[in-house]
């Protein structure tokens, strides 16, 4: 595995700070050269290959497997089935904490969804394992499959998301609607969507007694380690997980899923290292997805176009055997200042793999419905959609009454609109055409995402040669986290980035928390900030307590770490280098640990959100109904920007995903069989280069001192939340046709154009 060089000198001149500089990705050279070692690139000596045999039915039980035929195939070593497998230390159906979900690891012959693992074939080659899986020729007792949002009796789940209340309200919604001058009552539907990261889920596992070496992509090193420990009944220090590179995750690699556990079981069964990699179609089932929703929004306004009530109800689905409920209606908690608001959820159970976290869970599904409804309401009032939002955006969080950075949201509206040229928009739909006669529409959507933060720890070192090191078990899914975190480390250690060794990506390093919820930079960055301050303080104690140091007695005045030196805060002419301090003290290095965690007092007093506004232009062929997004502008306020280059890339990605949500992405389920019919990248539509328009991103300056010590907010998911609604609203403005089922299809327009 190549050593990541996070210390090469930048190609531009910095001005005393790494934070805020648009450094290129420090791991990029290895990726473009093909030297980056992903999980499946590892080949320990004697390694075998494992292939999952997946169920072709959605509900029933396996009645037979032709194990003998599979074992007769040349190269097949063993076949793992419910009757032939290593025993786990605990029942995988037991939920030991809120971040544990039930998994299918051959505990019975029951089939609960299509693509569920029903056996694992282990062989000397991938080809032999694949052919052996086919030879199993499973037979089933088939039961009717529960499919869709009307599959059964609905119920109110105890919580949605991770512990969120199922219902929230303030004020009297029915009275507010009754008093309204104008109302809308509309239903919006979003489809199931599946993670399609470039790198599929994979594991290379090698046991040595009770010790295990694991290579796997994970967004949560310590969560995965803890799950392996409890499932196999071994101590944490006997497990070593390496995850230096991830080819995307989007939430699906945050929690331990069934397939990696099957890889561990297979390696234990045969006593040799085993590699298991999911095929693309096998990712449509056991590793989570975004659930479908049906959302009803009722909105009322007074005669001046001010909101009187907002009622947002969402129906979603979960699996027949576990509980995760897409918190779609929660998107209406944070944006619009209605005096009465209610959000609520219900659900049905279907034969599917358990839905889980998929980028911007809840906010992505809820915001496209909310922003479409707000647009409809503006039209009903005869008010420009931007003016309507400016009239109704919240100054405080509507449900809790906690203040947040509402001025930043207004700045996003104003700066985005100016860049886009929104003032030239016609109020009436179907009034704009280009030179080729295509219908042109302009739409907008408000973006929001909570500014989350978890707990983390880091270790910092300052060495006698004047260099430094920062160690933290952080994760980089390709978004540039290792570069951004190294920039924070350099500033906290008072060193140029080329003098800092940054270590991350393995489970033997301090816990960096989970890379999810757009919280990783804030979480790991806070721990790095704390560790850096602690090690500098230790160094300062050595200097200020030493009579031979020019910093002697400077404890009360304080010192500043800069350019590998400590200098007096009140007299910058007095200072000395790290090298001098450590040499005189006779120390090879000083080290310290630091932690990062949310501030409970700030969370109690303030609402924490990032904001944005997205503007989209679409062009629609009036005869064919074909839709093209021709340009998008997004303005986002996301706190302190650590690396503008990386942030722009993340926001671009979110805007593209929002466009995909509105126009492309949908998993189609066969209602007869319960199987996903387009479980591949040929028919599961996502935007390709030809679909992506010119994108323009504005990062609105924002200083929010309450979110964390560094003022950092996440940027990974917020770009989706405004973009999907902006594109949908632009389609309406172009055509005059309001589509409430997503993705918008050509046939939705053709019958009404």
N, C-alpha and C positions, 0 to 999 in steps of 0.2 A: 504494500500500500504506500503510495507516495506521501511524503511529509508535506502537509499544507504549509505553504510559505505565505504567511500573513504579515511579513515584515519587509517586503520589498518597498523601496522608496517610491513615493508618488511622483507622477510625471509633472505635477504642477507645484507652484509655490504656495505653501500654506502660510497663514498668518497667526501662528501661535495656538491653533486649535484644530484637532481632527474632526470633532463634531461639527456638522454643517458642511463638510467638504464632499464633493461628488466623486469619491474614490471609486475606481472600478473594482469588480469582485476579485478578492484575493485568491479565490479558488478557481477563477475562470480559466486560467492557463491550463490547468490539469483537465478541465472538462473539454476544452476544444482540442486538446491533444489526445483525448481518449485515455488519459492516465488516472482519472477519478475512479476509485474503486467503490462501486455500489454493491449492495448485499450479494446479489447473484453473481458477481464477478469473482467471488472467493471460491477456491477449489482446494480444500485441504486434502492431504494424501488419503487415498482409499475412499474418497467420497462416492456415495450412491445418489441416485436421482429418485425423487418421489413425485408421483402424479396423483391428483385427486380424481376419483370417479364421482361425478355429480349426479344428483337425482334429476330425472327428466319429467317428473310429476311434481305437483305443488302440494299435494295432500294425500296421505295414505301411509303405507308401510312397505318396506322391502321384504319380499317373501323368499327370494333366492338370489345368490350370486354364484357364478361359476368360477369359484376360486381355483379349482384344479386346472381349468383351462388356462387361466392367467399364469399360474405357477409353471405350467409346462412350457411357456414361451421362453425361448433362449434369452438369457440375461436377467430374467425376473428373479429376484432374491426372496421376496416375501410379499404378502398381501395383508394389510392391516384392516380389520373389520370390527364390528361391535363384539364379535366372539373371540377375537384374537388381537389383543392390544395391551399395552402397558396400563396398569391401573394408576389413576391419579390420586393425589393425596386428599382432595376434597371433591365433592360433587360440583361440576362446572355450572350447574343450575342454581347454586347458592349465590346470592348477591351479598358479598361481604362489605361493600361500600357503594355510594351512589355512582361511582365511575366504573362499576363492574356490570357487564351485561352477559346474559346467557349465550352460550356458544354451542355449536354442533361439532362435537369431537368424538363421534362414534360411540355414544353412550347407549343407543338403542337403535332399533330398526325403523323407528317412526320417521316419517318425512313430513316436514312442516312448511317447506317452501321449495320452489324449483331452484335448482343449482345448489342445493344443500349437499355437502360432502357425505357420501355413503360408504366410501372405502378409500384406501390409499394403496397404490401399487408402488413397490420399491424395487429398483432395478439398477443394473450396472450402467445403463445408458438412458438418456431421456427418451429415445425412440422406443426402447424396450418397455419402459414404464408406461408410455403413452399407449402402446399397442396392448399391453397387458390390461390396462384399464378398460379398453374396448371389449376385450375378451371376457370380462366379468359378466356381460350380458344380463343386467339386473332384471328381475321380474317384480311386479308390484301388485299390491291390493290398492286400487285407486279409489279415493273418496272425493266427493265434490269439493272444488276449490272455492274459497271465499275471495272475491276479487272486487276492488273498487270501493268508492266512498259510500255506496248503498248496500254493502255486502251483508250487513246484519244490523242488529239492534244497536243504536248509538248509546253511549254512556259518557258521563263526565269523569275524566281521569282525575286522580288526586292532585297531580301537579303536571306542568308542561315544561319542556326544556329540562334543565337541571334544577329542580326544586322551585320553579316559579309558580306562583298561584295560578290556578286555572281561570279565575275570574278576578278582575279589578274594576272598581267603579268609583266615581265621584259625582255627586249631584244626582238629579232625577232626570234620566235620559228620556223617559216617555213624556214627561212634562216639557222638556226642552224641544222634543220633536213636535209635540202638539202645538207649541207656541211659535214654531218656525214659520217664516213667510214662504220659504221654499224648502223642498225636501228631495232627496234621492234615496232610492232603495234598490240596491243592485247586488248581484251575485257574481263573483269572480272565481275561476277555477285554475289551479296550477297543477302540472302533471308530476308524476314521480321522475326524479332525476338521479343519475348514478355517477359516482366519482370515476373519472377516467384519467388519473394521473399517468404521465408517461411511463413511470416505473411501476409495474404491478406489485402487489404484495408478494414478498419473497422472504425466505429464511434459509440460512445455512447453519446447521446445528451440529455440534460435535461434543459428545459426552466423554468425560474421563472420570469414571466412578460417579460421584455426586456433583462433580464440577462440570459446568457446561459453558462452552464458548458459543456465542450467538452473533451472527451477522444478520441484521434485519433492518429495514427502514422503519423508523418510529418517530413520532412527534412527541413521545413521552418516555424517555429512557427509564426513569425511575418508576413510573407507573407500570411499564412493561416488566421491569425487573421484579417488582412486587407481585405482579400477577403470576409470573413464572414460579416464583418462590412458593406461593401458596398452593398453586396447582400441583407442583411436584414435591412439595414438602421438603424443600432444601433451604439452607440459609442464604441470605442475600449475598454474602461474600463469596459464595461458590458460583455466582453467576456473573459473567462478563458479557455485556452487549456492546457491539460496535455499530455505530450508525453515522459515519462521517458525511455521507452524501445521501440525499433523498431526491428522487426524481418526482417531486410533487407529493402532496398528501391531501390537502383540502379538508382535513378533519378525519378522513378515513383511517389514518395511521396514528391517531391519537391514543386509542385504547387497544389493548390486545384482542385480536379477533381469533376465530377458530382455526383458520388455515396455518398460521405460524405455530400454534400449539400442536396441530397434527404433524408438522415437520419435526418438532421436538420429540413427540411420541414415536415417530417413525425411526428417528436416530437412536432412541433408547431401545426400541424393539430389536433392531439389527446389530446394535453395538458398533456402528460405524458412523462417520459424518454423513449427513443427508442434506441435500438441497431440494427445496420445494418452492416452485414459482407458480403463481396463478396464471392461467391463460386469460386472455382478455374477457372472454364470455363468462368465466368463473368469478369475475369481480362483480357481476350482477346478482348479488345474493348474500354471501356470508360476511361482507365487510362494510355494511352500512350503506345508506343512500338517503336522499331527500324524499320525504313522504309527499303524496299529493295532498292538496287542500281544496276545500270549497268554502269561500268566505263571503259572508253577507255584510255589507256596509250600509248603514242608514245614517244619513247626515242631514242636519237642518241648519238653515241660516236665517237671520233676521232681514229686514228690508234693506239694510246697509251692507249686506253680504258678510256679516260676522257670524261665526259659528254659534249655534245655540245648543247643539247636541251632536255627539259622535258615538255610534254603536257599532262595534266591530266583533263579529262572531266568526270563528273558524272551526271547520270540521277537518279532521285529519285521520290517519290510520296508524295503527301499530301492528306488530306481529301477533300471532295467536299465543305466543309463549313469553313475551317480555314487554316492557313498557318504555317507550320513548315517544313523546308527542311533540310534534313541530309547533313551537310557540308563535304561530303566525300572527295572531291578533295583537301580540305584545308590541308590534311595530307602531301601534297607535298610541302608545303610552307617552311618547316623548316629543312630539313635533307641534301639534296644533292646539291652540288655546280655547278649546270648547269649555264652557262652564259646567257641562255635564258630559262625562265620558264613561263608557262601559266597554270592557273587552272580555271575551269569554271563549271557551273552547268545548267541543265534544269530540268523540272519536268512535271509530269502529275497528274491529279486529279483522285482519285478512291474512291469507296464506302468503306471507312475504318474509324475507329476512328482516330483522328488526331495523327500522329506520334509525339513523343516528345523526351525528353532526356532519353537515355538509356546508361548505363555506357560506357564512352569514346565515346560520340556521335561524328560522323564524323571521328575521329581518328581511331576507331576500324574498321569501314567499309573501310575507305580509305587506312589504312596501310596494310591490307592484300593484296589489289590489288597492291599498290606501291611496297611492299617488294617482291611480286611474280614477278613483272615486272623487278625490279632491279636484281633479281636472274637470270631471263631469259637473261637480257642484259649482265651480267657477263659471262654466258655460251656462248653467241654469240661471245664474245670477247676472249674466251678461258682463262679467268682469274678466279682464285678462288674467290668465293663470298665475303669472308672476305677481301681479298686483294683489290677487286673492291670497296668495301665500304670504306676502308681506303684511297684509292686513291681519292675518290669522296665525302667524307663527308664534310659538310660545316663548315667553320671557322666562318662565320657570317650567320645570317638568310638570306636566298637567296633573298627573295622578298624585304625586307626592308633594308638590309645591316646592321642591328643592330648587335652588337657582343653578343654572348652568351657563355655558358660554354662548348665550343667545346672540350677542353682538357679532360673534364670529359667523354664526349662521347667516345673519343679515349681510355680512360682508361677502359671503359666498354667493348669495343671490345676486348682489349688485355687481361684483367683479365678473362672475360667470356670464351674466346677461350682457354686460358691456362687451366682453370679448366675443361673444356669439353674435351680437347684433340684434338682440331680441326685440328692441324697440321698433324694428321694421316689420314685425309679425302682424299678419292680419288676424283680427279677432274671429272672423267667420271661417269655418273649415272649407276646404276645397276651392280656395281662392287663388292659390299660388301654383304656377307651373314654370318649368325651366324651358330652355330654348328647344329641347327635343319633345316638348309636349307632355312630359311626365308630371304627375301631380307631386307637389312639394309640400311637406308638412314639417312644422317645428313644434317640438314638445319639450317639456321639462319635468324633472322629478327632484324631490328633496332627498338627500342622503343623510343617514344617521347610523351610528353604531356605538354601542357602549364602549367606554374607555376602560377596559378591564385590566386587572393586574392580579397575578398569583404570587406564590411564595417561591423564593430561590435562594441559593447560597453560592458564593464564589470564593476562590483563594487567590490572593495577590502576593507577588514576590518582587522585591527590589534587590538586585545582585550587586556584588562588589565591583563588577566591571562596568556598572552604570546602565545595564540593561534591566528589563523587567519581564515578568510573566504574569498571565492571568489564566486561571483554570476554572472552567465551568462546563457542566454537561449539557451544553446548548445544542440546538438542532437547527439545521439550515436546509429547508426544502427547495432551495434554488432561488429564494427571494433576496439573498445577500445578507442574511443575519450575521454570519461569521465576520463579514467585513464591518458592518455597522457596530457590532459588539466590540470588535477590536478597536474601532475608533473611540468608543466610550472608554475602553481600558486605557488607551494611550493618554487621553486627557486626564483621567483620574490618577494615573501614575506620574503625570507631569513629564512624559517622554514623547518623542516622535514615534509614530507608529512603526517605523522600521527598527526600533529598539525594543519592541514588545513582542514576546512570544505568546501567542494566543492558542490555548488548547481547548478543544471541545469535541463533542460527538461520541463519547464513550461513557459507560455507566459507572466507571471507577472515579469519575470526577464529581465535584460537588453538584448537587441537584439543582437544575435550572428550571424546574417546573415543566409544564407542558407547553409546547408550541402550538397554541390554539387560541381562539377568541381574539385574534389580533393583539395578543398581550405579550408576546415573547420578548420583544425589544424592551418594553417597559419593565417586565419582570426580571429578565436576566440583566438588563442594564442597571436596574436599581441595586441588584446584588453586586455587580461590578463596581458601581459607584461607592457602595458601602465598603467593600473590600479594599478598594484603592485608597479611600480616606483613612481606613484603619492602618494600612501599611505605611502610608506617609506619616501618620501620627506617630507610629513606632520609631520611624527614622528621625522625626523631629525631636522626639524625647531624647534620643541619643545625642543629637547635636546641641539642643538647648540646655542639657544638663552637663555638658562637657566644657570646662573652663578654657580649653584650648581652641574651642570653636568660635568663629566670629558670630555665631548665633547664640552663644551662651547667654542665658537670662532672657531670651526672647519669648518665653512661654506665654506671658500675659499678652504681648503684642500680637503673637501669632506669626506663622510662616506660610509661604506660598510655595507650592511645587511647580516648577516650570523649567522646561528644557534640561531635565536631569539635574536640577539644582533646587536647593531650598533657599529662599530669600526672606528677609524680614518683611512683614506686611507694612510696617511703618517706615522702612528705610531699605529700598531695593538695592542700594549699593553694598549692603552687607549680606553675604550669603556664601555658600560653598556647595560643591558638587556631591552627588550621592557617593561617588568613588572615594572622595576624601573622608566623608563621614564614616563609611563602613571600614575603610582601611585603618583609620585611627582607632576605631572600636574593636578591630580584630575580628569582625564578622564576615563570613562569606556572603550572607544574605540576611534579609529580614522578611518575614512573611506574616500575613494576617488573613483572617476570613471575615466576610461580611454577608449580611442577609438583606434581602429585599422583600417587602410585603406591603399590602395595602394599608393605608392609614385609616383605622376605624373611625376616628373623630371626623376626618374629612369626608368619608363615605356617608356618615350620618348627617352631615350638614349640606353636602353638595351632591348634585347629580353629575355623573361623569359620562360625557359623550363626545365623540367626534362628529363633525357636521360637514355637509357639502351640498352643492346644487349642480345638477347635470342637465345640459341642454343638447338636444339631438335634432338632426335634420334627416328626414327620409325622403326617398323618391319612389313613387308607386306608378307602375304602368297601368293606365286607366282601362286598358283592354284585357291585359293578362293577369292583373292583380299582383304582379311580382313586386316585392318590396326590397329596396336597397337602402341601407343606412349610409348617408353620404358624408356626414361629419358629426363629431361630438366634441363638446367642450365641458370639462368638469372643473369646478372650483371647490377645494376641500380645505377645511381648517382641522388639522390633526396635530396640534401642539407643536413641540419642538422637533424639527426635522434633523435627524442624525446624518442622513446621506441623501441629498436631493435626487441623485441618479437612481438609487434603489427605490425611493418613494415614488418617483414618477413611473417607474416600471410596474410597481405594485398597483398603482392607481389605474394605469392603462389596462392591466390584467383584469381588474375589477370591472371596468367599463365594458370590456369585451365580453366578460361573463354576463353582465347585465343585458347586453344586446342579445347574447345567446339565449338567455332566459326568455326574453320577449319574443324571439323569432325562430329559434332553432331547436332547443333542447327538450326532449320528451322520450321517456321509456314507454313503449307501447306493450300492454299486457294482453295476451290472448285470454278473453273472458271465459273460454271453455276449459282451458288447461291450466291457467294461472302462470304460464311461462312468459318471460320477456321475449318478444319477437324480434327486437332489434338490439340484441346484446352483442354489439360489435361496433367498431368505429366507422364502418361503411354506412350503416343505417341509423345509428344513434348520432343525430346531427349536431355538430358543434361548428362554430365559425372557422373557416380556413382563411388564409391570407387574403384571398380575393374578396371575402365578405367584410373585412375589417376596414373601416374608413379612416381618414386622417383623424387623429386624436390630439386633443390639446388639453393639458392639465395646468391649472393654477394652484399653487399651494399658498393659501391665505395665511398671512402671519398671525400667529396666535401664541399667547403666553398664558398658560393655565397653570398656576402654581399649586393647584389642589390635587391634581391627578396622581402625581408622584414627584420625587425630588428633582428629577430631570425634566419634568413637564412633557413627557413623551406619551403620545397616543398611537393607537394602531392604525395601519393603512391597508391591511390586506383585504378586508371584507367590505369596507364602507363604499368602495367604488361600485359594487354590485347594486347597492340598495337604492340609489337614485337613478341608475342608468336604465334598468328594466322599465320603470315607469315612464321615463323620458321618451324611450323609443315607442312604447305603446301609445302614449299621448300624441306623439308626432304622426303615427299612422292614422289616428282619428282626425288630426288636423288636416292631413293630406287628403283624406277620402270622405270625411263625414260619417264614416262607419265606426261605431264603437264596438270593439271586440272585447269580450270579457272572459274568454277562455284562451289560455296560453299553452304553447306558443301560438302566435297569430299565424294562420295558414292562408294560402292563396284562396282556398275555397270559402273562407270566412268573408273575403272581400268580393269575390266574383259575383255572388248572387245579389249584391247590393250596390255595386259600382254603377 
